[in-house]
Amino acid sequence: MNEVKLQKRGKIQRYSVQLVDNPSINSGPLLTVAEAADILRVSSSTIWRLKQSRKIRFYKIGGCIRFLKSDLLSYLEAHAVDVIE
């Protein structure tokens, strides 16, 4: 556990936080909504809809929404339709 100190209204408050080591975050650059739409070959509004319904994983950095290519490919693989022989 790490301790974080925040000052609020002149008072310092201490919070204990646990940092998570997430190796998937290190798997490539973060993509914008437009870049994610290009990869999946759908419109930007489709990406926003998938994000809103939490069907694709995303990262919120400040006010920006970003995606990892590996997460987009995982979504694509999860929605693959098997062939019938």
C-alpha positions in Angstrom: 0.0 0.0 0.0 1.2 3.5 -0.8 0.0 6.6 1.0 -1.3 9.6 -0.9 -1.7 13.0 0.7 -4.3 15.4 -0.7 -5.0 18.9 0.6 -8.6 19.8 0.8 -9.8 23.1 2.2 -6.5 23.7 4.0 -6.5 20.2 5.6 -4.2 17.4 4.5 -6.0 14.1 4.2 -4.2 10.8 3.8 -5.4 8.0 1.7 -4.0 4.5 1.3 -4.0 3.3 -2.3 -2.8 0.1 -3.9 -1.1 0.5 -7.2 -1.9 -2.3 -9.7 0.8 -3.5 -12.0 -1.1 -4.1 -15.3 1.1 -5.5 -18.0 -1.6 -5.1 -20.7 -1.2 -1.3 -20.5 2.3 -1.7 -21.8 1.1 -3.4 -25.0 1.3 -0.6 -27.4 0.3 3.0 -27.9 -3.1 4.3 -26.8 -5.5 4.9 -29.7 -8.1 7.6 -30.2 -11.8 6.9 -31.0 -11.1 7.7 -34.7 -8.1 5.3 -34.7 -10.1 2.6 -33.0 -12.9 3.0 -35.6 -10.4 2.6 -38.4 -9.0 -0.6 -36.9 -12.5 -2.2 -36.5 -13.7 -0.6 -39.7 -16.8 1.0 -38.1 -17.9 4.5 -37.5 -16.8 6.7 -34.6 -20.3 6.7 -33.3 -20.3 2.9 -33.1 -17.1 3.0 -31.0 -18.8 5.6 -28.7 -21.8 3.3 -28.4 -19.7 0.2 -27.6 -17.8 2.3 -25.0 -21.0 3.6 -23.4 -22.4 0.0 -23.2 -19.0 -1.2 -21.8 -18.6 -3.7 -24.6 -15.1 -2.7 -25.3 -12.4 -1.9 -22.8 -11.2 1.7 -22.7 -9.0 4.0 -20.6 -10.0 7.4 -19.4 -7.1 9.8 -19.1 -8.3 13.2 -17.9 -11.1 13.9 -20.3 -9.8 11.7 -23.1 -10.9 8.3 -24.0 -8.3 5.9 -25.3 -8.1 2.3 -26.4 -5.4 -0.4 -26.7 -5.1 -2.2 -30.0 -4.9 -5.5 -28.2 -8.3 -4.8 -26.5 -9.9 -4.0 -29.8 -8.5 -7.2 -31.3 -9.8 -9.2 -28.3 -13.3 -7.7 -28.9 -13.1 -8.7 -32.5 -12.0 -12.2 -31.7 -14.7 -12.6 -29.1 -17.3 -11.8 -31.8 -16.0 -14.1 -34.5 -18.6 -16.5 -35.9 -17.4 -20.1 -36.4 -17.7 -21.7 -39.8 -20.2 -24.5 -40.4 -18.9 -27.5 -42.2 
